[in-house]
């Protein structure tokens, strides 16, 4: 610091020094000074100058500051100053930038300095190593500097961190720091790190990020928490959005269940701070990330089921029906519920059962539809309700039927005490608000989507137009309003009502020849459509012309020629005469070329900036894409080609009928075969049980016979013993009745076997008769012949299975006999072995006795030898030679043992 004073004080004494010269002297001091205090003071001075003279400090001091980080790791204070200085150089502090041009220059400067810093990847690795320092003045500036680097040049820094050993793990440790400042800035660092990088997102997720972030959210108060909760939610979105692996990991880790308490907001009208609204909005978006229609269907479905099972969907519906909820939260909740129930039958059924807390209770669907057709409601809310209704009906034929049924005469409430979904849709369809017309028409079209049954049912709907006039069908009323055009004064877009009605009619008539017939039956419809298509109208009307061409094309393509006046060929001649085929195809192409068509085709959610952009529906764009090509081909086909196509269709139908007939026959045969297999298995079990009983009874009988023979031998053969029973008396505990019962069981077993053989023979006869008696219509056709061949192959397989069952019965009988013989043989072998065992035990006992005797004799001999040696020694007889010989022998044995031990040790 003294050095800085000297430098700055010298400016007034001598000639003025420029800022660059001052910074240069400070840099020289950092580079050349041997005293740590001098270097520290110089770095602190550079830090104080780095904000005001960012460019000069960055150019001259960056290299020296990096050198300080490398060499002065032992002094946390100088490291902290160096990190703060680098942060001031690289970061763009927007609060201090007042002008737009200055801000742009600052951003360019920050990215340039960042590029210089990360050019040497070791610099980023150095920062990662500094994160291991627990000292606050080192760790916190390191976190801020890394965050700034990621904001400037995210992809490049991400790649360096990704390849650094334990790089991501060191950053994850920040979430466990007890100092909230470091932990919170660590969350911001991970936000920048995980942005648009799937590989890093997976690593962070598997480093237990979900558990830690959810814990932080809970500790901070969930939706009532502050900015930290918001940051954690943004980080969770980064990890889960468009990352199927992390989504699956989140679901499998049971983290969806931990989201439920977030939405327990209660019914209080107060307490909706701006931060709480932001937090809850992000929480709802996080739910939508997991069930987005753009996710793989399997992943979305599993998350939807988990949300229902843990009660999350129920909690969202509670918010949906609660009072005092802010409008933007209510709108996002509706969108969230929409995607949680979309295409999931269980969730859709639950949503249909939800009632609003009113008196009397009304279904939630009805309450939402009331908002959709109410022009006083916010536009975004009406769009959200339409999306919710579409998602409720998506792949939900049961729900489609319930909606259409509310329009049918038998289900309409005559008292008018309650309003139904169908009545609300009709009211919106014929109101004077063009946006309500469009929403109601599209909603009703979704009730018919891919459901031929409901398209036919909707033809029964009759509307009362005015008192004294007969009712008209819903189809006729739609075409009447369409023909009136702009004659009725409506609020909103000029073409929105007609576009909505045409979307409804095209959806209704497609794949439904009966509806086409009803439409053509009104003789005014075709002239209206041809007149609309043939006119040369302005650019705004071109879309209506294209939709009219599509409707007319559908009336041709799905025409079953039941009306003589409007056959397919006559309609095509009419187009050729009044419009021209080329002109018709050109007008048809106006739909897909419209600027709003591609926007609507991207996502199912109707998301429009303003009402006038609400023209196309997502599902309708898919229908247009499907029908545009086939209608074009149908228009250019000649009558001969149409006839050939009809003949081919009839032939295919006949062939399908034949195949269906044979499939039914095979199905019946399969059922019979399964029944016979079941009978066979039952008889096998009975047979085994009876065989076991027979074996047991036979064993008992044999025992009684043996006892009888034994008594007979004991008491003599000449006279009958006194206690011997006569005929009809008890034989050793066996009554004659029991003997008779055993014989009856044996006879029953035989009859069961015979019955089984008879059933198998009947089945063979049945299959052979079917093979001979099956009619084969249309044998000349290749397709039918193939079907017959398939059935005959199937029947042959059935015969083969029957034969296999017969063989199996024979094998079982043979096995039973063999087992009986084996049992008898085993019993005999056991007796022989037992006898041999007794003999061996006797021999072993004798051997032991002999061995004991020999040991006694040897002991006596040893005693005699010792006594004789003693006597010889007393007599002075020399015995040393024998002793030395024995000792020599003993020494040799010891040497051999030692050598063997060494060899053994070597071998080991």
Secondary structure, 3 states (H helix, E strand, C coil): CHHHHHHHHHHHHCCCCCHHHHHHHHHHHHHHCCCHHHHHHHHHHHHHHHCCCHHHHHHHHHHHHHHHHHHCCCCHHHHHHHHHHHHHHHCCCHHHCCCHHHHHHHHHHHHHHHHHHHCCHHHHHHHHHHCCCCCHHHHHHHHHHHHHHHHHCHHHHHHHHHHCCCHHHHHHHHHHCCCHHHHHHHHHHHHHHHCCCHHHHHHHHHCCHHHHHHHHHHHCCHHHCCHHHHHHHHHHHHHHCCCHHHHHHHHHCCCHHHHHHHHCCCCCCCCCCHHHHHHHHHHHHHHHHHCCCCCCHHHHHHHHHHHHHCCHHHHHHHHHHCCCCCHHHHHHHHHHHHHHHCCCHHHHHHHHHCEECCCCCEEHHHHHHHHHCCCCCCHHHHHHHHHHHHHHHCCCHHHHHHHHHCCCCCCCCCCCCCCCHHHHHHHHHCCCEHHHHHHHHHHHHHCCCCCHHHHHHHCCCEECCCCCCCCEEHHHHHHHHHHHHHHCCCECCCCHHHHHHHHHHHHHHCCCHHHHHHHHHCHHHHHHHHHHHHCCCCHHHHHHHHHHHHHHHHHHHCCCCCCHHHCHHHHHHHHHHHCCHHHHHHHHCCCCCCHHHHHHHHCCCCCCCCHHHCCCCHHHHHHHHHHHHHHHHHHHCCHHHHHHHHHHHHHHHHHHHHHHHHHHHHHHHHHHHHHHHHHHHHHHHHHHHHHHHHHHHHHHHHHHHHHHHHHHHHHCCCCCCCCCCCCCCCECCECHHHHHHHHHHHHHHHHHHHHHHHHHHHHHHHHHHHHHHCCCCCCCCHHHHHHHHHHHHHHHHHHHHHHHHHHHHHHHHHHHHHHHHHHHHHHHHHHHHHHHHHHHHHHHHHHHHHHHHHHHHHHHHHHHHHHHHHHHHHCCCCCHHHHHHHHHHHHHHHHHHHHHHHHHHHHC
